[in-house]
Amino acid sequence: MTTIFEGPRSQDQDTICALITPYGVSGVAGIRVSGAKSWYISKKLCPFLKEQPRSHQAYFGHLKYQEKDIDEALVLFFEKGRSFTSEETVEIFCHGSPVIYKEVLTALQEMGCRAAEKGEFTYRAFLSGRIDLVQAEGVLHLIEANSVNAKRQALRYLKGEFSEELKGIKNKTQELLAHIEAEIDFSEEDLQLFKSNEYLEQTNQIQETIESLVKNYKQGRQVREGLKVGIFGPPNSGKSTLFNQLLKEDRAITSKQAGTTRDRLEGDFFFQGNKISVVDTAGLRETQDLIEKEGLKKTFQTFQTSDICLYVVDATKSFSENFEPFSKSDNKKKFLELLLQKKEERVLVINKVDLKSKEDFLSDLERFSPDISNQIKKENPCFISAQTGEGLEQLKSFFLKPLERGVSAVYLPRHYDHLTQARRHLQKGQALLREKTINLEFVAFELKEVLKNIQRVLGEEINVDVLDQIFSQFCIGK
């Protein structure tokens, strides 16, 4: 059974220490000491420190423990209320040899410090009220950011921009709830403070704000995790050559022989601040080869999980060679049906325009079938040469469309779940306000549920299990 978080635990009073720079050999290693005894313990290790230190002052000298020299170090002091954790804090910067920083950590622990747990410094910053839970999560995601836009996204959380939007929803809900509860209290005196349409107008404003946050959740996830692009199509259409061009390296084997790619290949590249993960798949065709059949199974799996599906065809081949084989195979027919369902997520790529021009391809297609030609044109196909790189920048521009609104969107499942629950309760409250006989007690209940869900996102009302799950994702030293 989970319990509601009720504040500091006994271990939260300990003075803790940990390495705050990566483990391994480096030029400098940083060690943070946080807690009420930080200065008292650190001074034993740093005899050059003053009795009355100044906050944010740097001190330089030699570290000594049990009359043995350890290293020379730069030491920073932060008084209570002015550090990352809001506790009294000392940060020691010594040379980055594991021998040295392990000796420093051992000395600190022998003198009364406890080794910090994962995310414990950030947890204490949350506990002290210096940051809310959303900002704490922003710290983790800033560290883990794998692209410029993922960094911007996390920084928005850390700076409190998203928290301010949530607090705006919370304040409006609290204000509306106060008016409704006041009207309930005065109902016996037959006093009506507000009309139902005024309540509805206020709930609509709250609803619009929540909707603006959750509507781009998918794009927000794509910015954080990276856009997944799958490359599909018949054999020898140039999928592997395109894969190599996007990655700017020869990862996939290319050959005129059909069926060269039997397993999926994956690689990443960055485009305009976004991480793009590309997957090359086996060519779609009938085969008796058991290994190639397994490759085709993986092709279908990749298709289901791709954010963007590139269907690559050969400009030098006829429409029949590029498309009609689908009608001869249940698997291929199934794939084509799935491809047609991905309206916003598919891009038709006409490859090898270095061998046959765009104009010649479209002219041949028009002669083959005007109806099919018109349908292909509606797809807004991208004409490229994977061999020469022609048209690749235009193709990459398709990758940005799903990500345009992702930087300012909700991207964590925890936030999305609570906001959608808040939206659902708000909708129930709105439905009650539209009834002929309005029961304000029921409306108040739904608004309280809205409020609870917003407070859970901010960490104002949350259970211990959720906190443990969030901070367990942090590394030691943060």
N, C-alpha and C positions, 0 to 999 in steps of 0.2 A: 504493500500500500504506500502510495506517495504521500509526502507531507508538504504542506505549504512552507515556503522559505520564510524563516522568522528572524533572520539577521545573523550576526556574528556567532561563530562556534568558538569553543575554547581554544582550538589551535590557531584561530585567527589573531590571537594575541601574541603568538610567537614572533620572534625576530627571525626572518628567513634570509637565505642567501642563495645565489645561483649565478652561473655563467650566463651573460646576456649577449655574447657573441658566439658564432658557430664553433663547435668542437673541432679540433684539429690544429695544425700549425698555422700561425698567422703573425702578422707584424705586431698586433696589439690584441690583448684579451681584456674584456670588460666583465667585472663582477659586481652585481648589485646586492646591497644589504638593506633590508627594509623592515621597520618595526621600531618599537619604543626604545630598544637598546642598541640601535644601529651605531650611534656615535660612541657610546660607552665601549662596545666590543671592538669596533674598528680602531679606536685609539690605542688599544693594546697591541695591535698589529702595525699601526702607523704612529710611532712615537713622535713624529714631526708635526702632528696635528695640534692645533691650538685648543686651549681649554674652552674658549668662547668662540666657536667658529662662526663665520658669516655664511648665510645661505647662498648657494650658487657660486661659491668661491672655490678656486682650484688650488690645491696644495701639492707640493712635490717633495719627495724624499725616499728613504729606503725602508722597505718592509722588513720587519724583524719578528721572529717568533721563537721564544725560549732561547734568546740570546744568539740566534742564528740568522744571518742575512738571507733573505729570500730573493729580493729583486728591488729595483727602483721603480717607482710608480707615481702616477698622477692621480690624485684623489679629489673627488667632488662631493660637497656636502649640500643636502637639501633639507631645510627645516620642515617640520610638520605643516601640512596644508599647501606646500609648494613643490611637491614631487609628483611623479607619475602615479604613485599609489595613494598620495595624500598623507602618507606616514613619514616620519623622520627617515631619511634615506642617505646612504653613502654609496658612491660608485667608485670602484678601484680599477684603474687601467694600468696593467702591467704588460710585460712582453708576452707574446702569444705562444709560448712553448707549453705543451700540455703538462710537462713536469712542473712548471712554475705555477700555472693557474690551479692545478690540482692541489699543490702544496698550500696555496692561499685559501682555497675552499676548505681543506682539511683543518687548517688552523682556525678559521672562523667557526667551524662546527664544534671544534674542541673547546672553544671559548664561549659557547652558548647559542650559536645560531642553529637553526634547523634548515636542512636542504629544502628549497622551495619545490612545490609540486607543479605539475603542468598548468600553465596559465594562472598561477597563483598571484603574480604581481598585478595582472589585469583584473583578476577577481577582486583583489583588495581595492583597486581603483573603483570598481563597480560598487563594492560594499560601502565605501566611504561616500558615495554619491557624486564623485568627481565625473564619472561617466555613467550613462544608462546601459542597459543590456544591448541595445542596438549598436551603440558606439563600441562596446566591448567586442562584439562580433566583427565590427569594422576593423578593429586592430588585427584580428586573426586573418581576415581576408586581404588586408593590405600587405601582410607578410607573404601570403600565398599567391598574390596577384601574378598572373602569367602573361599579362599584356597591358598596354598603356590604358586602354579603356576599362579593363578590370580594376586597375589601380584607381582610376577616377571614380569608379563605382563604389569601391570600398572607402575611398577618402570622403565621399559624400556621406556615408554612414558615420565615419569617425568624427567628422566635423559637426555632426548633429543636425544636418539638413533634413534627413529623413525623420529624425526624432521630432523636429519642430512641426513637421506635417502631421505626425501622429498626435502630438500634444494639441494641435489645433482641432483635430477631430475629437479628442478627449474633452477639451474645454467646451466645445459647442454641445456635445452630448450631455455633459454635466449641467450646463446652463438650461438646456431644454428639459432635462429630467427634474431639475429644481422647480421649474414653472409648473410641470405636470403634477408633481407631488404637492406643491402649494395648492393647486386647484382641487386635488383630492381632499386635502385638509379642510378647504373652505366649502366643499360640496354641500355639507349640511346647512350652510347659510345661504345656499342657492346663489353663490357668486361665481361667475365665469370670468376668469382672467384672460383666457385666450380662446380663439375660435379654432376648430379642427383644421381649417384650411391653412391657418398660420403655423400650426404644428407641422402639417404636411410640407409646407414650404421649407421649414427649417430642417426636417428630415431629408428632404430632397438635396439640400446643400451638402449635408453630411454624406449622403449617398454618392453624390458626384465626386467628392474628394476621394472616398474609398475606391470608387470605380477607376479614377485616374491613376491610382497606385497599383491596382492589381491587373489592369487590362493588358499591360505589356510584360507580364510575368515571364512568359516564354522567352521573349527577347532578352530580358534581364538575366535569365539562366544561361542563355547562349553567350552573352558577353562574359560572364564569370567563368564558364567552363570551356568556352571555345565553340565556334560554329563547326558542326560536323557536315562535311560535304562528301557525298558518295558519287563515284564515277561509274556509270553503267552503259551498256550498249552491246551490239553484236561484236564478234571477234574481228580483229584487224581494223577497227574503226579509229584507233589511235588513242585509246584510253590510257595505256601505260606511258605513252609519249607525253600526253597531257599531264599526267601525274608527275613525271620527272620535271617538266617545265615549271609547274607550280612550285615544286620544292627546290628548284634550281640545283638538282643533283640527280645522278643516275642511280635511282633506287630500284626501279622496275626493269626487268629484261624486256627489250622490244625486239620483235622479229616479224617477218612477213608470214611466218607459219602461224596458223590459227591455234588458239588454245594455249598460248605461252603462259598467261596468268592463270594459275589454278587455285591459288589461295589469295586472300585479300591482303593488300599491303597498306600500311598506314604511315603517315608522316604529317608534320606540322610546319606551317609557315605563318608569318605575320604580315598583315596588310592594313595600313592606316590605323595602327593601334589595336588591331583585333587579332586574336589567335584563331587560325583556321586549321582544322584537322581534316586531312584529305584521305579518302579510302579508295584504292583501286581494286576493282572486282573482276572476277572471271567473266569472260565474254558469254553472252546468252546464246546458246545453241544446243541442239540435240547431240548427245555424246554417250558412248558406252563405257568410256574411261571412268573407273570408279573414283579416282582422285579428282578428276574434273567435275564429277557429279557432286562431290563434297564441296568443291569450290563454289558451285552454283547454289548450294544450300546456304553457304555463307553470304552469297550475293543477296539473297532474299532477306536474310537477317540484317545485313547492312542497310538495305533499302528501308526497312521498317524504322531504323533508328537514326536515319540521316535527316538533318535539318534542311539541306538543299540536295536535290537529286539532279545530277548532270547526265542527260541521256545523249551520248555521243554517236553520231552517224558519219559515214564516209561520203563526202560530196561527190566522189568519183563513181560511186555505185548507184544503181537504180533504186527507186522507192521500194520495189519488190525485195531487193536484196537487203535493204535496211530495216524494213518493217513487216513484210508479208509472212516471213517464217513464224511470226507469233501465232498465226492462225493454225499452224501445223503441230503445235505443242501445247499441252495443257499448262505446263509451267510457264511458258512464254506468254500465253494468253492471260494467265493469272497476273504475271508481272505487268503486262500492258494495262490491264484493268486497274491495278494499284497505281501505276504511273499517272493514269488519267485522273485518279482521285486527288493526287497531290497538286492541286491547282496553283497554289501560291509558292510551293516549294520545289517545282521542277523547272529546269532550263533545258531547252533543246539546243544542242551544240552541233553545228554543221562543221566538221573538221576537214582538213586537207584542201583549203581554198588556194593553197600554193600550186595545186595540181589541177584544180577546176574552180573557176571564179564563181563568186556568189551569183552573178547575173546569169551565167550558163546553167548553174544548178537550178535556179528559179524558173528559167525558160523551159528546161527539160521537164520540170515538175508540172508546169502549166500545160504542156502538151500531153503529159501522161494523164492528168486529171485536174481540171480547173477547181473542182470542189476541194480536193485534197490540197491543192496549192494554196487556196484561201485559208484552209484550216491551219496549215503549217505557218503561214504568215501571221495568223492571229496569235500563234505561240510566241511571237517576237523572238525568233531564234537568234543565237549568237554565232556568227561566222568566224572561224578561227583557223589558224594553221599551228597545230601543236608542234610541228617540226621547226618552224621559223619563229614562232612566238607572236605572229600577227593576230590581233584581236584579243589577246590575253587580258589586257587592261580592262577592256569592255566586259569581258567575262567576270573578272574579279569584282567589278562594280555590282554585280548581282548579289554577291556575298554580303554587301553592306546593308542592303534593304531590310533584312530581318533585324539588324542590330541598331538601326538608327535611333530607336526609342529605348534601347536596353539600358543605357548608362544611368538614367534617372528612374528606372523601374524597380519594383520589388523583385528580388531574385532568390530569396531563401524560402524553402518550403514552410518553415515555422512561421514566418511572417505572413506568407500567402494564406496558409490555413486559418490563422486567427483573423485576418482581414476578411476572408470570404465568409467565415462564421459571423463576424460582425455585420457584414452586408446582409446575410440571411436573416439575422434577428431584426435588423433595421427594416427589411422588407415586410416581415411579419407585423412589426409595429405600424408601418404605413397602411397595411391591409386593415388592421384594426381601426385606424383613424378614418378609413373610408366607409366603415359600416354605419348604418343608420343610428344604431344605439352604441355609443362608444363607451367601452369599459377602460377607463384610464389606468386602473390598477394593472391590467394586462399590458397596456402600452408601456407603463413604467417598468414592468418586468423585462420586456424585450430591450428597452434602452439600457437597463443595468447589465444585460448580457453583452450588448455592444461595448459598453464601458469596460467590462471585465476583459474582453478579448484585446482591446487596445492596450490596457494596462499590462497584459501578459506579454505582448510584443516588447514593451518598454522595460519589462522586468519588474514592474511595480507590484504585480501579483503573479507569482510563479512557484512551481514546486521544485523541490530539491533535485529530483531526478533530471529535470530539464536543465537546471544549472550545471549539474555534474556532466551531462552529455555535451553541453556547449563548451565548457572549459577543458574537458578532456581532449578536445581537438587541438589545443594549443601545445606549443613545445615548452620544454623546461626553459625558464629564463624569461618568459613573457607573461 
